[in-house]
């Protein structure tokens, strides 16, 4: 009897992420995942009952990683350094918004495991939002952000800016710097 190949949770989640980003939720199957991991579908079923369980678990993992990094923002003393840090982690986790959109497609409750994980996802989402609101509050307190622009619009603009594809021949560093400049100073030359 052949010995089954083992895979790490990191390999499993990386493959899950790759498939979700390339095939979407509807196109995600254990068959594709098994091929990518070079294991049988049965091996994956030993860990997850269905794709909803796996994707929910993976999404929780991704959001938790982002939250862990986001919590470190408090170590930066002023809004400008927090802004730099926030953009750095957002570029590091640049696919998180697409993953969250995919996770929101998981409708209904498949089983108790998924139900619990979805509740935890909601809690994580709220915690992330609270940290981001604190970041915006600091910007307003330091008189760096305009008072009349709603918090949600500022945060949405930042999140959407991170997703703009680099279709130019700029290095990643040049691209990130350009996005930071546009976000913080706009595109108009001030006289």
DACORRA-V986842 format. One record per pair of residues at least 6 apart in sequence whose C-alpha atoms are under 6 Angstrom apart, sorted by sequence separation. I is the first residue (numbers start at 1). GAP is how many residues later the second one is. If there is no record, write none. Layout:
I/GAP, I/GAP
This chain:
34/6, 48/6, 76/6, 109/6, 139/6, 34/7, 73/9, 31/10, 30/11, 13/45, 79/60, 53/61, 60/61, 67/61
